[in-house]
Amino acid sequence: MVLNYLWIGFFFIAFLVALVRLIFFGDVEVFPRMGIATFDMAKTAFEISIYLTGVMSLWLGFMSIGEKGGVVQGLSRLVGPFFRRLFPEIPKDHPSIGSMVMNITANMIGLDNAATPLGLKAMEELQTLNPQKDTATNAQIMFLVLNTSGLTILPINVMVFRSQLGAVDPSDVFIPILIATFFSSLAGLIAVGIAQRINLFDKVVLLYLGSISSLIVLVIWYFNSLESEQARIVSSNASYIILISIVILFMSVALRRKINVYETFIEGAKKGFEIAVKIIPFLVAMLVAIGVFRASGCLDFVNNSVAYLVELIGLNSDFVPAMPTAYIRPLSGSGARAMMIETMETYGADSFAGRLSSVMQGTTETTFYVVAVYFGAVNIRKTRYAITCGLIADLVGIIAAIWVSYIFFS
């Protein structure tokens, strides 16, 4: 129901703002822009779906090898005590646990392309436990919000763009992103935990969260000890070393168990096409609505209003030029990336706005895109409080990004 009203709201608000721009400001291009946006975003949605078909086939094939070899089940047992507290509805050793672990791992090391098919596989497996197929379960909501809060240890893409746009030290946003994304993930976990009445002070939960926190502190210390160029090279290589190592591990264990690796891969890869086809209508609906909303000028109005209010109450407004990235980030990953690049080109990659927009880009996920893709893949229409909790995580992440950036760069 929330998604229904939200989707309609994008169109109605965009239409009203466009009317104001046309009547009072003489913007005769606003409605043509909105019309073009509907076709462009429909095309984009289909192109994303086609791209996802290949990527999903690839990673569902690898996951099939990992499952047959028993590696995924081993990972499930490793995090089992923690996940049983966060996902009490999921039976012990259920295959969804392994897929969720792989998805979260891929997100943490900055490999979005690998994370999406693994997340969709996890959502499909969680759907087998769903008694009301059109309504999101507690477990599906917890998984989705942890996904949208986007805990990232190695923000490779952001550092690559900063390097291309002339940043003296492309990796100077690494630690701020790590800190801000940790707060975002923690906020998402707490929001869903409160909604589902999960005991977050359980000893096991605190032990695992403490271990994750210690790992993050260790990563911060290590990268802080490296020279800037060395940090960029290490972070870029580490993600793909981990990725390829996981694939080799899957294959090695499968070979040891005398499993036909190639046939197992093909068997798993066939499922990629089936899932990708299901996503197309949901993706078209959400991306077209977002495209119309952007083309109407709503975001410009919001940014100008924020700048006016901040200056009115006498606060520092240096962060405002970076805010378009924050507004777009929950709606569109490519849109937010374009905003980040535009901010760095306008103000400079090493300006406060340029660095802050980079931190914002690396801090949270595209909430509405993830909802459309993940829930759309399993035909869930009633999202319950998933969007609310996802947006809470986004808001905390953005606030944390601003706060950390003032500490590091102001």
C-alpha positions in Angstrom: 0.0 0.0 0.0 2.8 2.4 0.9 4.5 1.7 -2.4 1.2 2.4 -4.2 0.8 5.8 -2.7 4.4 6.6 -3.1 4.4 5.8 -6.8 1.3 7.8 -7.4 2.8 10.7 -5.3 5.8 10.9 -7.6 3.6 11.6 -10.6 1.1 14.0 -8.9 3.8 16.1 -7.2 5.8 16.2 -10.4 2.7 17.4 -12.3 1.9 20.1 -9.8 5.5 21.4 -9.7 5.7 21.4 -13.5 2.4 23.4 -13.7 3.9 26.0 -11.3 7.1 26.2 -13.3 5.1 26.6 -16.6 2.5 29.1 -15.4 4.6 31.3 -13.0 8.2 30.9 -14.3 7.5 30.4 -18.0 9.4 27.1 -18.2 8.0 25.8 -21.5 10.4 22.9 -21.6 9.3 21.2 -18.3 6.5 19.0 -19.7 8.6 17.9 -22.8 11.4 17.0 -20.3 8.9 14.9 -18.3 7.6 13.2 -21.4 11.0 12.4 -22.7 12.0 11.1 -19.2 9.2 8.5 -19.4 10.6 6.9 -22.6 14.2 7.2 -21.5 13.6 5.6 -18.1 11.5 2.8 -19.6 14.4 2.1 -21.9 16.9 2.3 -19.0 14.8 -0.2 -17.0 14.8 -2.7 -19.8 18.6 -2.3 -20.4 19.2 -2.9 -16.7 17.1 -6.0 -16.8 19.0 -7.3 -19.8 22.3 -6.6 -18.1 21.1 -8.3 -14.9 20.2 -11.4 -16.9 23.8 -12.1 -17.7 25.2 -11.1 -14.3 22.5 -13.1 -12.5 23.1 -16.2 -14.6 26.8 -15.9 -13.8 26.5 -15.6 -10.0 23.5 -18.0 -9.6 25.7 -20.5 -11.4 28.6 -20.0 -9.0 26.2 -20.1 -6.1 24.9 -23.5 -7.3 28.5 -24.8 -7.2 29.0 -23.4 -3.7 25.8 -25.0 -2.5 26.5 -28.4 -4.1 30.0 -28.3 -2.6 28.8 -27.4 0.8 30.7 -24.1 1.2 27.5 -22.0 1.4 26.1 -24.2 4.1 29.4 -23.8 6.0 29.1 -20.0 5.8 25.5 -20.4 7.1 26.7 -22.3 10.1 29.3 -19.7 10.8 26.8 -16.9 11.2 23.9 -19.1 12.2 23.8 -18.0 15.9 23.7 -14.3 14.9 21.2 -14.7 12.0 18.9 -16.9 14.2 18.5 -13.8 16.5 17.9 -11.4 13.6 15.8 -13.8 11.5 14.0 -16.0 14.1 11.4 -17.1 11.4 14.1 -18.8 9.3 14.7 -22.5 10.1 18.2 -23.6 11.1 20.5 -24.3 8.0 17.9 -22.9 5.5 19.6 -22.1 2.2 18.6 -18.4 2.3 21.1 -17.8 5.1 24.1 -18.7 2.9 22.7 -16.5 0.0 22.2 -13.6 2.4 25.8 -13.9 3.8 27.2 -13.9 0.2 25.1 -10.9 -0.7 26.2 -8.9 2.3 29.8 -9.9 1.8 29.7 -8.7 -1.9 28.1 -5.4 -0.8 30.8 -4.9 1.9 33.6 -5.2 -0.6 31.9 -2.9 -3.1 30.9 -5.5 -5.7 27.3 -4.4 -6.5 27.1 -6.4 -9.7 27.8 -9.6 -7.8 25.6 -8.6 -4.8 22.4 -8.1 -6.8 21.9 -11.7 -8.1 22.9 -13.1 -4.7 20.4 -10.9 -3.0 17.7 -11.9 -5.5 18.4 -15.6 -4.8 18.2 -15.0 -1.1 14.8 -13.2 -1.6 13.5 -16.1 -3.7 14.5 -18.6 -1.0 13.0 -16.4 1.8 9.8 -16.4 -0.3 9.5 -20.2 0.1 8.8 -19.5 3.8 6.3 -16.8 3.2 2.7 -17.8 4.0 1.2 -14.7 2.3 3.0 -14.4 -1.0 2.1 -10.8 -1.7 3.2 -9.5 1.7 6.7 -9.0 2.9 7.7 -11.2 5.9 9.8 -10.0 8.8 12.8 -11.8 7.5 12.5 -10.3 4.0 12.2 -6.8 5.5 15.2 -7.2 7.7 17.3 -8.5 4.8 16.1 -5.7 2.5 16.9 -3.0 5.0 20.3 -4.4 5.8 20.8 -4.3 2.0 19.6 -0.7 1.5 21.7 0.6 4.4 24.7 -0.6 2.4 27.6 -1.4 4.8 30.7 -0.9 2.6 34.3 -1.6 3.6 35.9 -1.0 0.1 34.2 1.8 -1.9 36.0 1.1 -5.1 33.7 2.9 -7.6 33.7 6.2 -5.6 37.5 6.2 -5.5 37.8 5.4 -9.2 35.6 8.4 -10.1 37.5 10.7 -7.7 40.7 9.6 -9.4 39.4 10.3 -12.9 38.2 13.8 -11.8 41.6 14.8 -10.6 41.5 14.3 -6.8 44.9 14.6 -5.2 44.1 11.7 -2.9 41.2 9.7 -4.2 41.1 7.5 -1.1 40.7 10.4 1.4 37.0 9.6 1.5 37.6 6.0 2.5 37.5 6.3 6.2 34.6 8.8 6.3 32.5 6.4 4.1 33.3 3.5 6.4 32.2 5.4 9.5 29.1 6.9 7.9 28.0 3.6 6.3 28.5 1.8 9.7 26.1 4.3 11.3 23.6 3.8 8.5 23.6 0.0 8.8 23.3 0.2 12.6 20.3 2.5 12.2 18.6 0.2 9.8 19.2 -2.8 12.1 17.9 -0.9 15.1 14.8 0.4 13.2 13.8 -3.0 12.0 14.7 -4.6 15.4 12.4 -2.2 17.2 9.6 -2.8 14.7 10.0 -6.6 15.0 10.7 -6.5 18.8 14.0 -8.3 18.4 16.3 -8.3 21.4 19.3 -6.4 20.1 21.0 -6.6 23.6 21.2 -10.4 23.3 24.8 -11.5 24.2 25.2 -13.2 20.8 24.0 -10.1 18.9 26.3 -7.9 20.9 29.2 -10.3 20.3 28.8 -10.4 16.5 28.2 -6.6 16.3 31.3 -6.1 18.5 33.3 -8.3 16.2 32.1 -6.4 13.1 33.0 -3.1 14.8 36.4 -4.4 15.7 37.0 -5.4 12.0 36.0 -2.0 10.8 38.3 -0.3 13.3 41.1 -2.6 12.1 40.5 -1.8 8.5 40.5 1.9 9.3 43.8 1.6 11.1 45.4 -0.4 8.3 44.4 1.9 5.5 45.2 5.0 7.5 48.8 3.7 7.8 49.2 3.5 4.0 50.2 6.2 1.5 47.2 7.5 -0.5 48.2 5.8 -3.8 49.0 2.5 -2.0 45.7 2.6 -0.2 43.9 3.0 -3.6 45.7 0.1 -5.2 45.3 -2.2 -2.1 41.5 -1.4 -1.8 41.0 -1.9 -5.6 42.8 -5.2 -5.7 41.5 -6.6 -2.4 37.8 -6.7 -3.5 38.6 -8.7 -6.7 41.1 -11.0 -4.9 38.3 -11.9 -2.4 35.8 -12.3 -5.3 38.0 -14.7 -7.4 39.1 -16.5 -4.2 35.5 -17.3 -3.4 34.9 -18.7 -6.9 38.1 -20.8 -6.7 37.1 -22.0 -3.2 33.6 -23.1 -4.5 35.2 -25.0 -7.4 37.9 -26.6 -5.3 35.5 -28.0 -2.7 33.1 -29.2 -5.5 36.0 -31.0 -7.3 37.0 -32.6 -4.0 33.5 -34.0 -3.6 33.6 -35.2 -7.2 30.8 -32.9 -8.4 30.5 -32.0 -12.1 31.3 -28.3 -11.7 30.4 -27.2 -15.3 27.0 -28.9 -15.3 26.2 -27.6 -11.8 27.1 -24.1 -13.0 24.8 -24.3 -16.1 22.0 -25.7 -13.9 22.2 -22.7 -11.6 22.7 -20.1 -14.4 19.4 -21.1 -16.1 17.5 -19.5 -13.1 19.0 -16.1 -13.9 16.8 -15.5 -16.9 13.6 -16.5 -15.1 14.2 -14.0 -12.3 15.3 -11.2 -14.6 12.0 -11.4 -16.6 9.9 -11.0 -13.4 11.8 -7.8 -12.5 11.1 -5.8 -15.7 7.5 -4.5 -14.9 8.5 -3.4 -11.4 11.7 -1.8 -12.6 9.9 0.1 -15.4 7.2 1.4 -13.0 9.7 2.7 -10.4 12.3 4.2 -12.7 9.7 6.0 -14.9 8.2 7.6 -11.8 11.6 8.7 -10.5 12.5 10.0 -13.9 9.4 12.2 -14.1 9.9 13.4 -10.6 13.5 14.5 -11.4 12.6 16.1 -14.8 9.9 18.2 -13.2 12.4 20.2 -11.1 11.2 19.0 -7.7 14.7 18.3 -6.5 15.9 21.9 -7.5 13.0 23.3 -5.4 13.9 21.1 -2.4 17.6 22.0 -2.6 16.9 25.8 -2.9 14.5 25.5 0.1 17.0 23.7 2.2 19.7 26.3 1.4 17.3 29.1 2.3 16.3 27.6 5.7 19.9 26.7 6.7 21.1 30.3 6.0 18.0 31.7 7.7 18.8 30.1 11.0 22.5 31.0 10.7 24.0 27.5 10.2 27.0 26.7 7.9 25.6 25.9 4.5 28.7 24.5 2.9 27.1 21.1 2.8 24.1 22.2 0.7 25.7 22.0 -2.8 26.3 18.3 -2.2 22.7 17.5 -1.1 21.4 16.6 -4.6 23.4 13.4 -4.3 21.6 12.7 -1.0 18.2 13.4 -2.5 18.7 11.2 -5.5 20.6 8.3 -3.8 17.5 6.5 -2.4 15.9 6.8 -5.8 18.5 6.1 -8.4 22.1 4.8 -8.3 23.1 6.1 -11.7 21.3 9.4 -11.0 23.2 9.8 -7.7 26.4 8.9 -9.4 25.8 11.6 -12.0 25.0 14.1 -9.3 28.3 13.2 -7.5 30.3 13.7 -10.7 28.5 17.0 -11.5 29.3 18.3 -8.0 33.0 17.4 -8.3 33.2 18.9 -11.8 31.5 22.1 -10.6 33.2 22.6 -7.3 36.3 20.4 -7.7 37.0 16.8 -6.6 38.9 18.1 -3.5 36.4 20.8 -2.5 34.3 20.2 0.6 31.2 19.7 -1.6 33.0 17.3 -3.9 34.3 15.2 -1.0 30.9 15.2 0.8 29.0 14.1 -2.3 31.5 11.2 -2.6 30.9 10.2 1.0 27.2 10.3 0.5 27.4 8.2 -2.6 29.3 5.5 -0.7 27.2 5.6 2.4 23.7 4.3 1.5 22.0 2.2 -1.2 19.2 3.0 -3.7 16.3 2.1 -1.4 13.5 2.4 -3.9 15.4 0.6 -6.6 16.2 -2.3 -4.2 12.6 -2.5 -3.1 11.4 -2.6 -6.7 13.9 -5.2 -7.8 14.0 -7.5 -4.7 10.3 -7.5 -3.9 9.4 -7.3 -7.6 11.3 -10.5 -8.2 9.0 -12.4 -5.9 5.8 -10.5 -6.6 5.5 -8.8 -3.2 3.2 -5.8 -3.3 2.6 -5.1 0.4 6.0 -3.9 1.7 4.7 -3.0 5.2 7.4 -0.9 7.0 10.3 -1.9 4.8 10.5 1.5 3.0 10.2 3.5 6.2 13.0 1.6 7.9 15.1 1.8 4.7 14.6 5.6 4.6 15.5 5.9 8.3 18.8 4.2 7.6 19.3 6.5 4.6 18.6 9.6 6.7 21.0 8.5 9.5 23.7 7.7 6.8 23.3 11.2 5.2 23.5 12.9 8.6 26.5 10.9 9.5 28.2 11.7 6.2 27.7 15.4 6.7 29.0 15.2 10.3 32.0 13.0 9.5 32.9 15.2 6.5 32.9 18.4 8.6 35.3 16.6 11.0 37.7 15.3 8.3 37.5 18.0 5.6 36.1 21.3 6.9 
